[in-house]
Amino acid sequence: MSKIAVYFPGIGYHCDKPLLYYSRSIASKLGYENLKNVTYAYSAGNIRGNIEKMKEAYEALFSQSEAELANIVWSEYDDILFVSKSIGTIIAASYAKKYGLEGIRHILYTPLAQTFLFTPNNAIGFIGTADPWSNIDEITQLSAENHIPLITYEGCNHSLECDDALKNIETLKDVMQKTRNFIEKSIIK
């Protein structure tokens, strides 16, 4: 059986930062022989709260993602996992919808509200209660409407971190345990 895990980073949260780095290591240990980090760039400054800039960033990053993933023949894979962070959650969900990847599974680290416009299924989400990019009540409601379990971390920001380094390590461990459990439960054998 052939498995692929694709990683969609945030704008300032690249694939070597903790959430994506450790989840990639977990996927590798669980038999995902193909691991693809999508790389893209957007440098038009702060987009938070600016609908026009957010749309512009999404379109630019989506286009770059399509180019990077153009040579992947999705039908060759029995198990497809998309792992995404922040704006990457929107890109991953919209890419899956556009290309009809219905059996795909999603791990959504700090999803944004726009992610749910593309109705990702077979997903799990993680968010902090002090995330300045998201309205936690809205994300909680959208997750429930889409039947997506959402794990929240009290006092954590958009990187699922707070001011206490040791608490951050505990949070990261919990996120990675839940990530592993999600992958193992829904792994296609």
C-alpha positions as CSV (number, residue, x, y, z in Angstrom):
1,M,0.0,0.0,0.0
2,S,1.2,3.5,-0.9
3,K,0.9,6.4,1.6
4,I,1.6,10.1,1.2
5,A,1.5,12.9,3.8
6,V,1.6,16.4,2.5
7,Y,2.5,19.4,4.7
8,F,1.0,22.9,4.1
9,P,2.8,25.4,6.3
10,G,1.6,28.8,7.5
11,I,3.2,32.0,6.1
12,G,5.5,32.4,9.1
13,Y,5.4,28.9,10.3
14,H,7.5,26.7,8.0
15,C,7.7,22.9,8.0
16,D,10.7,22.8,10.3
17,K,8.8,24.4,13.2
18,P,7.6,22.0,16.0
19,L,4.1,21.1,14.9
20,L,4.9,20.2,11.4
21,Y,8.4,18.8,12.1
22,Y,7.3,16.3,14.8
23,S,4.1,15.4,13.0
24,R,6.2,14.5,9.9
25,S,8.4,12.3,12.1
26,I,5.3,10.5,13.5
27,A,3.9,10.0,10.0
28,S,7.2,8.6,8.8
29,K,7.3,6.1,11.7
30,L,3.7,5.1,10.8
31,G,4.6,4.1,7.3
32,Y,4.2,7.2,5.2
33,E,7.0,6.6,2.8
34,N,6.2,9.8,0.8
35,L,6.4,13.0,2.8
36,K,6.0,16.2,0.8
37,N,6.6,19.7,2.2
38,V,4.8,22.3,0.2
39,T,6.9,25.5,0.1
40,Y,5.5,28.8,-0.8
41,A,6.1,32.5,-0.1
42,Y,4.1,35.6,0.4
43,S,5.7,38.8,1.5
44,A,3.1,41.6,1.2
45,G,3.2,42.3,4.9
46,N,0.7,41.6,7.7
47,I,-2.5,40.2,6.4
48,R,-4.4,39.6,9.7
49,G,-7.7,41.4,9.7
50,N,-7.3,42.6,6.1
51,I,-9.8,40.6,3.9
52,E,-8.3,41.8,0.6
53,K,-4.7,40.9,1.6
54,M,-5.9,37.6,3.0
55,K,-7.6,36.7,-0.3
56,E,-4.5,37.8,-2.2
57,A,-2.3,35.7,0.0
58,Y,-4.6,32.7,-0.4
59,E,-4.7,33.0,-4.2
60,A,-0.9,33.3,-4.4
61,L,-0.2,30.4,-2.0
62,F,-2.8,28.2,-3.6
63,S,-1.3,28.8,-7.1
64,Q,2.2,27.9,-5.8
65,S,0.8,24.8,-4.1
66,E,-0.9,23.7,-7.3
67,A,2.4,24.1,-9.2
68,E,4.3,22.1,-6.5
69,L,1.8,19.3,-6.4
70,A,1.2,19.1,-10.2
71,N,3.3,16.0,-10.7
72,I,1.6,13.9,-7.9
73,V,-0.7,11.2,-9.2
74,W,-3.1,11.0,-6.3
75,S,-4.8,7.8,-7.6
76,E,-1.5,6.0,-7.0
77,Y,-2.0,6.4,-3.2
78,D,-4.2,4.3,-1.0
79,D,-3.8,6.7,2.0
80,I,-3.5,10.5,1.7
81,L,-2.9,12.7,4.7
82,F,-2.8,16.5,4.6
83,V,-1.2,18.2,7.6
84,S,-1.6,22.0,7.6
85,K,-1.0,25.1,9.7
86,S,-2.9,28.4,9.7
87,I,-3.5,29.7,6.2
88,G,-2.2,26.3,5.1
89,T,-5.4,24.8,6.4
90,I,-7.4,26.8,3.9
91,I,-5.1,25.8,1.1
92,A,-5.1,22.1,2.0
93,A,-8.9,22.0,2.4
94,S,-9.6,23.9,-0.9
95,Y,-7.0,21.9,-2.8
96,A,-8.6,18.6,-1.6
97,K,-12.1,19.9,-2.7
98,K,-10.9,21.2,-6.1
99,Y,-9.2,18.0,-7.0
100,G,-11.9,15.7,-5.6
101,L,-9.6,14.0,-3.0
102,E,-12.6,12.6,-1.0
103,G,-10.8,9.9,1.0
104,I,-8.2,12.3,2.2
105,R,-7.7,13.0,5.9
106,H,-6.7,16.4,7.5
107,I,-4.8,17.4,10.5
108,L,-5.6,21.1,11.0
109,Y,-3.2,23.0,13.3
110,T,-4.8,26.4,14.2
111,P,-7.4,26.4,11.4
112,L,-8.8,29.7,10.2
113,A,-12.5,30.2,9.7
114,Q,-12.2,30.2,5.9
115,T,-10.9,26.6,6.1
116,F,-14.5,25.4,6.8
117,L,-15.8,27.0,3.5
118,F,-14.2,23.9,1.9
119,T,-15.8,21.4,4.3
120,P,-12.8,19.2,5.1
121,N,-13.9,15.8,6.3
122,N,-12.1,13.1,8.2
123,A,-10.3,15.8,10.2
124,I,-9.1,16.8,13.6
125,G,-8.2,20.4,14.7
126,F,-6.1,22.0,17.3
127,I,-6.3,25.7,18.5
128,G,-5.3,27.9,21.4
129,T,-7.7,30.0,23.3
130,A,-5.4,33.1,23.0
131,D,-5.0,32.7,19.2
132,P,-5.2,36.3,17.8
133,W,-5.9,35.0,14.3
134,S,-9.1,33.3,15.2
135,N,-12.4,33.8,17.0
136,I,-12.3,30.6,19.2
137,D,-16.1,30.5,19.5
138,E,-16.5,30.7,15.8
139,I,-13.9,28.0,15.1
140,T,-15.5,25.8,17.8
141,Q,-18.9,26.2,16.1
142,L,-17.6,25.6,12.6
143,S,-15.7,22.5,13.8
144,A,-18.8,21.1,15.4
145,E,-20.9,21.8,12.3
146,N,-18.4,19.9,10.2
147,H,-18.1,17.1,12.7
148,I,-14.4,17.8,13.3
149,P,-13.1,17.2,16.8
150,L,-11.3,20.4,18.0
151,I,-8.8,20.3,20.8
152,T,-8.3,23.6,22.5
153,Y,-5.3,24.7,24.6
154,E,-6.0,27.3,27.3
155,G,-3.8,30.4,27.0
156,C,-2.0,29.2,23.9
157,N,-1.4,31.5,20.9
158,H,-1.4,30.9,17.1
159,S,1.7,28.6,17.5
160,L,0.0,26.7,20.3
161,E,2.5,28.3,22.7
162,C,2.4,30.5,25.8
163,D,4.9,32.3,28.0
164,D,6.0,29.1,29.8
165,A,8.5,27.0,27.9
166,L,7.8,23.8,30.0
167,K,4.1,24.2,29.4
168,N,4.8,24.5,25.7
169,I,6.7,21.2,25.8
170,E,3.7,19.6,27.6
171,T,1.3,21.0,25.0
172,L,3.4,19.9,22.1
173,K,3.6,16.4,23.6
174,D,-0.2,16.3,24.0
175,V,-0.7,17.6,20.4
176,M,1.7,15.0,19.0
177,Q,0.1,12.1,21.0
178,K,-3.4,13.1,19.7
179,T,-1.9,13.5,16.2
180,R,-0.4,10.0,16.3
181,N,-3.7,8.6,17.7
182,F,-5.7,10.3,14.8
183,I,-3.3,8.9,12.2
184,E,-3.3,5.4,13.7
185,K,-7.1,5.3,14.1
186,S,-7.8,6.2,10.6
187,I,-4.8,4.6,8.9
188,I,-5.8,2.5,6.0
189,K,-4.1,-0.9,6.2
